[in-house]
Amino acid sequence: MAPLRSLVEDEDRYNKSFQLFLERSSEHQCMQDFIRSVLPDVLAGIGRGKTHVSVVGVGSGTGKMDVEMLSQLHRRLPGVTVDNEVVEPSSEMMHKYKALVSDTRDLDYVNFIWNKMTACEFQKRWKENKLEKKIDFIHMIQMLYYVSDPEATVSFFHSLLSENGKLIIILVSGQSGWDKLWRTFAPRLCIPSVSQCLTARDVKSFLDDKGVQYKSYELPSHMDITECFAEGDERGELLLDFLTEVKDFRENAPAELEEGVMSLLRHPECSTEVDGRVLFNNNLTVLVIDHKVLGD
């Protein structure tokens, strides 16, 4: 039996499985709803008295959510110009982001600064250059799984916030199917040097320990994983790889591990069945973090 390989190590297969995940889930829709209904009031505070703001998107992917946030920022603060630093290590994702910017009208108020690098590389460069610039708005959407030390990464970006700045983190909820899956099988599925089995509960815990102020919002979401139970279905295999973070999971996992994972994915703590479809609980949590620490 071949050793299990992280899906992240195969960028092409990861991108295919991630795209399928977006197609089969309500993830982007629930994020978009939050960005349009709640985020504008958050953004209003960061631009108080300013004509120019600085934004950093960490792990921005194809930029779909970034551009939506920039649009809401512009609607709330129409006279403000923006420096938008994009931090994204994937060439394919960054290419799609740049294409989206080219195809989107009325972004002339934004100066895009492209950083093809990981969050850790960005942090290292920032420290080496001894930059003292403060950032008004930082967002980290579904990316903390891929840093070696999530707590240190959050602490670094939190330290960059301006006086009225906000850091937004979006991760899977501690009440999601991911939490049950990871708590059960993390030692066998997660490769810590590549990815972390992390939920918003973990981030809240270290924010609370540091006395960092934040607000929390729960976003209901689901993912249709019905095809995962049709052995040999190409899309089902890609979704199963995404769920387990293992490349070619069904082909390479020991039989008892495969059986355990497939059984758990149908368990009521992970999924519900509606009209013959298996819907995995993909609930998200948004943490809106203030620059202040209790006692400041």
Secondary structure as GFF3:
##gff-version 3
##sequence-region A 1 296
A	DSSP	three_ten_helix	7	9	.	.	.	ID=ss1
A	DSSP	alpha_helix	11	24	.	.	.	ID=ss2
A	DSSP	alpha_helix	27	37	.	.	.	ID=ss3
A	DSSP	alpha_helix	39	46	.	.	.	ID=ss4
A	DSSP	beta_strand	52	58	.	.	.	ID=ss5
A	DSSP	alpha_helix	64	76	.	.	.	ID=ss6
A	DSSP	beta_strand	81	87	.	.	.	ID=ss7
A	DSSP	alpha_helix	91	103	.	.	.	ID=ss8
A	DSSP	beta_strand	110	115	.	.	.	ID=ss9
A	DSSP	alpha_helix	119	128	.	.	.	ID=ss10
A	DSSP	beta_strand	135	141	.	.	.	ID=ss11
A	DSSP	three_ten_helix	144	146	.	.	.	ID=ss12
A	DSSP	alpha_helix	150	159	.	.	.	ID=ss13
A	DSSP	beta_strand	161	172	.	.	.	ID=ss14
A	DSSP	alpha_helix	177	189	.	.	.	ID=ss15
A	DSSP	alpha_helix	200	210	.	.	.	ID=ss16
A	DSSP	beta_strand	212	219	.	.	.	ID=ss17
A	DSSP	beta_strand	222	224	.	.	.	ID=ss18
A	DSSP	three_ten_helix	226	229	.	.	.	ID=ss19
A	DSSP	alpha_helix	234	244	.	.	.	ID=ss20
A	DSSP	alpha_helix	249	252	.	.	.	ID=ss21
A	DSSP	alpha_helix	255	266	.	.	.	ID=ss22
A	DSSP	beta_strand	271	274	.	.	.	ID=ss23
A	DSSP	beta_strand	277	281	.	.	.	ID=ss24
A	DSSP	beta_strand	284	293	.	.	.	ID=ss25
###
